[in-house]
Amino acid sequence: MKTSRREFLALSGAGLLAASLPGVSSYANTISPDLSRFAFDLGIASYTFRKFSLEDTLSMTKRLGISRISFKSFHLPLDASDELIASTLAKCDVEGINLYGGGVIYMKTKEEVDNAFEYARKAKMKMIIGVPGHEFLSYTEKKVKEYGIKLAIHNHGPGDDLYPSAESAYKYIKDMDPGMGLCLDIGHTKRINRDPEQDLVDFFDRIFDIHIKDVTAASKEGSTCEIGRGVIDIPSFLKMVVKKKYSDTLAFEYEKDAADPLPGVAESIGYVRGVLSTI
């Protein structure tokens, strides 16, 4: 029997209300579904909170019941001093949030590749969500081997001349070191009218990170919306994530409402949790 969007939100514990009302200290406390049976973790791409400070970003992430985050440079600059990196990691620890990766980081020169890996090493990141130029892929592979830090190439859909799709990156890295992989952004995938679920299946052996979102149209004009309100078949996609035994991070990247993203991302997380509770 097909479960409605309203029922998914009910199963998730009224996430929008919990995250938006003053005086409600933790969205996580209202959630009943136990998702520990799944091999993957839920996370946040901090681009979601690009208009907010590090402290507010960590606070909102915790309030959403999320304990994994990847930082965009808004929250940890690429040229951060050792002292700033140390203090940032300490703040993550206090909030109980695991800084698992950084990105999206663009790498247009060898120096930028070097800087990205040093940045990730100092911040104890396990992964760089990045966009190295085609001519620097072999050099990046050497750094992956040297540092033991994975690279997940992020696809950006229409207008991206380097990696519009997961396939466009996969063809370059499929025979490279196993640490060379993909961050599958399902919104940008849908915006070039590809099926995110099929890309998950076809390139699964190299998918290290997933940016989960929804979009208003399967075209260049499509924009981010609350998950479950757009054109992506999220329940079907999540069923495949579970079927394939994906074991990394399912990271919410909510690009809408930059000045006030919390209600929308809370609704999106609630919807996903609700879907997962039915699988």
N, C-alpha and C positions, 0 to 999 in steps of 0.2 A: 504494500500500500504506500502511495506517495505521501510524504509528509510535507505540509505546507510551510511557507516561510514563517508565518505566525507561530506555528508549532515549534519550529526550530528555535525561534527566539525565546519561547516559553521554556523549552528544555534547557536553554543556556542559562537561565536565571535572570532574565530581564536586565541584560548587560547595559543597555543604554541608560536606563534609569539609575542604576548603581553608580555608573561612572560620572554622571552629569550632576546629580543632586549634591548640594553642599551638605556636609555633615555625614555623608556616607564615606567612610574612610577607605574601604577596600572593595573594589569590584569582585576580587577573587573570593571574598567571603560569601558572596551570593550564588556562587556557581556550584551546582550539584554534580554535573557529569564528571566521572573519573576517567581521564584520558590516559592514564599511566600504562594502559595495555598497548598503546601505540609506540612504535620504535622511534618516532620523530618527536621533536620539541617545537612548541610555538615560540616565536620570537618577534622582535620589532626591528625594522630598519629605521634608524633615527632620523632619516630624511622626513619622516612623518611629522616630527616635532622641530622642523628646521627654524621656526620662528621663536623657539624657546631656548632657555638656558640649559646647560648640562643638568643642573640641579632639578629644574622643572621636568626635564625629559626623563630623568631617572624616577622621579616621584610619580609621574603619570604612568610610566611603564609598570612600576610596582603596583599602582592602583588598579591597573588592568589585569593583574594576575599573571604577568609575563616576567620571566626571569632570565631571558636571553636577549641580547641586543647587538646589533652591528652599528658602529658609529660612522656617520658621515662627518666630514671635516669641520662642520659647524660645531660639533661637540667635542672633538679632539683634533686640533689643527695638524696638518701634515708636517709642519715644522715645529711642533710642540717640543719644549725643552724636556729633559729627563725629569725635572722636578714637576712639571705640569702633568706629564704622563703618570708619574707615581701618585700624585694627588688625585687624579681622575680614577685610577684603578682603585684607590682606597675608598672613594665615594661609591663606586660600583659595589665593592665588597660590603660596605655598610648597608646598602639597599638590597643586598642579596641578588645582584644581577650579574650575570656572566657576560663579559664583553668577548664575544666569540669571533668577531670579524670587523673589518673596516671597509667602507666603500659607499658608493662607487668611487674608485680611484682611477683616474686616467693616467696612462703611461705613454707619453709621446716621444720620450728620449730614454737612452740607457740610464742617465742620471735619475730620471723619474722612476724607473724600475728599481734602481738601487735604493732610492729614498723610501719607496713604498714598502720594501721588505725590511728595511731598518726600522721604520715606523711600526710595522706590525710586530716585529721581534720585541722591541722595547715595550709595547703595549700588551705583550703576551697573547696576541691574537693567533688563532689557529688557521685563519683564512683571510685572504684578500678578495673582495668582490671588485673586480677590476676590468679595465678596458685597455690592454696593451695594443699598440699598433701592430699590424701584421708583421712588419719587419723586425719587431722585437720579441716575437713569440719564442724563438729558440733561446734568446738571452734570458727571457723570463723563466723558461723551463729550467735553465741552469740554476737560477735563484731558488726556484721551488725545491730542487734537489738539495741545494746548499743549506737552506734555512729550515727545511721540513715544514714549510707553511704552504697550504694549498692555495691555488688560484681558481676563482670561479668567475668566468667571463660572463658579463651581464649583457643581455640583448636589449636593445632600445627601440625596436619597431620602426615605423615609418620615419624616413629622414636620417636613419643611422647608416652611414656608408660602410662602417666596419662590421658590425654584428647586429643586423636587424632582427635575426632569429637565432634560436639555439642551434639550428642546423648550420647557419653560416659560420659559427664558431667551431662547432663540432668537427667539421671537415678539416680544420687546421690542426686540431689537438687530439684526434681520436687515436693516433699512433704515438703520441708523446708520453712522457712520464705520467703515471697514474695520478699524480698530484695536480695535473692540469685538467680543469673541469669547467663546469657551467653553473651560473646562477640563472635559473629559468624564471623570467619575469612573465607571468601569465597574462598580465594586462597588455603589455606591449606585443606579446605574441598574438593576442586576439585582435589588436589594432591593425595587424597586417593580414588579418583574416586567416590565420592559421589556427589549428585546433590545439590548445594547450595540453589536453589529455594525450593526444597522439604524440606530441613532441616529448612529453614525459616518458612515454613508452619507448619511443625510437632512440632517445639519447640518454636513457636512464643510467647507463653505466658511468656517465660523466657528470651527472647532476649532483652538485654538492650543496646547493642552496636553492630555495624557491621563494620568490617574492609573490605572495598571494594578494590579489586585489580583484576588483571587478571594474568593468568599463561600460560606458553607455552605448557603444557601437563597435562593430567589427570593421572599423575603418580608421583612417588617419584622424578623423574628427572625434573619435571616441575619447572620452575622458574618464578619470577615476570617479567612481561612485561607491556608495556603501555596498559591501559585499552582499549579494543576494538580490540587489535591485537592478543589476545590469544584465548583459547578454551572455556572460560566461556560465556554463552549467557547472556550478560549484559543487553540488552534491556528487555528480558523476566524476569530476576531477578528484575530489577527496577520496572517493571509493577506490580510484586507481592508485592514488598515493598509498593507501593502506594495502591494497592488493600487491603492489610492487615492494612492499616492506621498506619504504623510504625511511632512512634512519638519521637524517640530518635536521636542519631547521626549516620550518615553515614560517617565514617572516612576513609580517604584515607591513606593507608599505602603502600608506594612505596619503595620496597626493592632493586630495581635495581639502578645502577649508583650512588653509595653512595657518590662519590666525586663530582658529578654534577647532582643531581636529579631533579632540577627545570624544565628543558624542558619536561622530561617525565611525571612528576606529573602534570604539566600544561596541557599537552595534554590529560592526563587521566581525569582531572577535566573538561576540555572542552568537551570531549566525553560524560561524564555523564550528564553534563548540557544540552548538545544537545539532548540526549535521553529523558531526563525529560521534555524538552520543547515540545516534541511530544506526551506526555502521557496526 
